[in-house]
Amino acid sequence: MSAPGRFAPARRRILVGAAGLAGLGGIAAFCASAATRGLTLRTRAGLAFGTTVALTAAGSEASVVEAALADGFAAMRAVESAASLFRADSALARLNRDGALEAPDPHLLALLRFALTLADKTDGAFDPTVQPLWPVWAGAAARGERPGAEALRAALAQVGWRRVQIGPDRIVLEPGTALTLNALIQGYAADQVMAALRMRGIADAFVDTGEFGASGTHPDGTPWRLGLADPRDPATVAAVIAPFTGFAATSGDYNMCFSDDRADHHIFDPTTGRSPRALSSVTVTAPTGLLADGLSTACMVLGRARGAHLVAAHPGCAVRFTGKL
């Protein structure tokens, strides 16, 4: 759970069976595979949420597929407008700046309500109010240091999910409180994109919003597969989820780091203000991207045993842990 800073996010997973995979000969092979099934395949890539994104869809009519991809990107832009901290004009950025927000965006409300519910379920291990820790760590890292105990205490005094009040038409933050929904926004965006594609009748799709979603099948008619990157060598596939349908999210110590040894990274334990040290990464598969994204971050803080218990309480979910390497 972090905000953007000078530490650029790394790509966390490798797609297996998605557009551009060299082993399939790239887009040309993808299109040829789709054509044998009477389908037109299109892939559209861009930037969102401070990273690269790509949507792949197949359908019987090219115009419908193109319209679906346009709708998918529009869905991502709507989520960014509501809750991205990479946009100074987002509803969330304005809420953090002003401490209150009237008539909040429905996407922001949905994200924040989920965040607070998950905070309650995890006794605060997941907490969207850890944002005040970000400038403390980013500033210290820029100086080649770790934050001192006093700086962390001051930031933690502003952290606590109960410091957020949601009313029918208003969100209010206690003084000093600031929110980040970065631990949820990409998974939620995957949900919104998939919904937009379904509205256009798209059955076969692979969505990469920074987290992943898949429906139907690969253009060659086989199930989609998702490769998981080795946390210490992200160019290497450490495991493959096959078949892959639904949604998957990964949280790891290698996406944004404050120290070369990855002991200090963008995921904060709300009780200590420091990064959890037990795990290198957690991948959760779930019926929704929002749930996968939230659970993966919570598990990084909770650790293997408590995290597994949390995931087991959610039907249709599974988790993969990678210990600290």
C-alpha positions, -999 to +999 in steps of 0.1 A: +000+000+000+019+030-012+018+062-032+038+070-063+072+084-058+106+084-075+108+046-072+093+033-104+072+001-102+087-030-118+066-055-137+057-082-113+045-111-134+052-126-168+023-135-191+022-170-204-003-173-233-008-136-236-001-111-264+035-106-273+049-139-258+079-148-280+072-185-278+040-180-297+056-158-324+040-126-311+009-109-323+009-125-358+007-160-343-020-148-319-041-134-348-036-166-369-047-187-340-078-166-335-086-167-373-087-205-373-116-202-349-134-175-369-123-148-344-107-114-348-081-107-321-069-073-310-045-061-284-043-025-271-016-013-248-011+019-229-002+036-196-023+037-165-018+036-127+018+045-132+026+014-152+020-003-186-013-020-192-026-042-220-060-055-230-064-085-254-098-095-267-112-118-294-146-117-311-164-125-343-166-088-355-136-065-356-156-034-350-171-049-318-137-060-305-123-025-311-152-009-294-148-032-264-112-023-261-120+014-262-146+008-235-120-011-214-096+018-215-124+042-207-132+021-177-096+023-165-096+061-170-127+064-149-111+044-121-079+066-123-100+097-121-116+084-089-087+070-070-053+072-086-026+090-066-007+093-098-032+120-108-032+152-087-068+159-099-083+126-088-111+125-063-088+106-039-060+132-043-085+160-035-098+141-005-063+138+009-056+175+002-089+189+017-097+163+044-133+160+031-151+153-001-187+160-010-207+137-034-177+113-038-172+093-070-190+059-069-157+041-077-140+058-048-168+049-025-167+012-036-129+010-031-129+027+002-158+007+016-140-025+006-108-012+021-124-004+055-142-037+056-109-056+049-092-035+076-118-046+100-115-083+090-077-082+094-076-062+126-059-034+108-032-055+090-046-040+058-050-003+063-057+023+036-045+051+059-008+042+057-002+070+032+016+093+058+044+067+060+052+071+023+069+105+024+088+095+055+103+064+038+108+081+004+125+110+020+148+089+040+157+066+011+165+097-010+191+105+016+204+069+017+190+064+052+162+046+070+136+067+089+144+073+126+121+061+153+107+095+160+098+101+124+080+068+123+061+075+155+049+108+142+037+092+110+020+063+128+001+088+149-018+097+117-025+061+107-056+042+116-085+031+095-111+042+120-099+078+113-121+077+081-158+084+082-181+076+052-215+092+051-243+090+025-228+119+005-195+128+022-162+113+032-143+129+061-107+123+073-094+131+107-067+158+106-034+145+093-050+113+078-043+105+042-054+075+021-038+053-005-059+027-024-029+016-045-032-019-030-067-022-046-070+000-076-054-022-103-074-053-092-106-032-091-098-018-126-094-053-139-130-060-127-143-029-144-125-037-177-138-072-177-173-059-171-170-035-200-158-063-223-187-085-213-212-057-221-199-059-257-203-096-257-166-105-255-161-140-242-124-145-247-102-119-231-070-114-211-067-082-191-035-067-176-041-036-155-011-043-134-031-072-120-047-098-142-080-112-154-089-138-179-121-151-194-129-177-220-099-192-238-067-184-255-071-176-292-059-211-301-087-226-280-066-237-251-070-224-216-052-192-206-020-196-185-004-170-161+033-171-154+045-159-120+078-141-119+106-152-096+109-124-070+146-123-073+148-126-111+116-111-125+126-121-161+123-158-150+090-177-146+090-194-112+055-210-115+026-212-139-011-210-130-029-232-156-056-230-164-061-194-155-095-178-154-109-152-130-084-128-114-049-128-099-029-103-080+006-103-066+022-083-039+059-084-034+090-068-019+105-061-053+079-038-069+091-006-051+121-008-028+136+016-004+167-005+002+189-027-021+183-058+001+145-053-003+141-054+034+124-020+031+097-017+004+064-001-004+042-024+017+039-012+053+029-029+085+005-004+100+015-014+136+053-007+131+056+016+101+081-008+087+079-034+059+070-070+068+101-092+066+088-128+063+077-130+026+091-120-008+057-123-026+021-134-023-001-142-053-039-146-047-064-159-073-100-149-066-134-144-083-128-106-084-097-085-090-106-063-061-106-092-037-074-107-051-056-074-048-066-067-013-059-102+000-025-103-015-014-072+003-030-082+036-012-116+034+022-098+030+016-082+064-001-111+081+025-137+071+020-172+059-001-188+086-025-159+093-027-150+056-036-186+046-064-185+072-077-152+058-077-165+022-094-198+032-123-178+046-131-165+011-147-190-013-131-194-047-098-180-035-063-196-034-029-182-023+008-189-032+035-177-008+072-171-015+093-168+015+120-142+019+149-150-004 
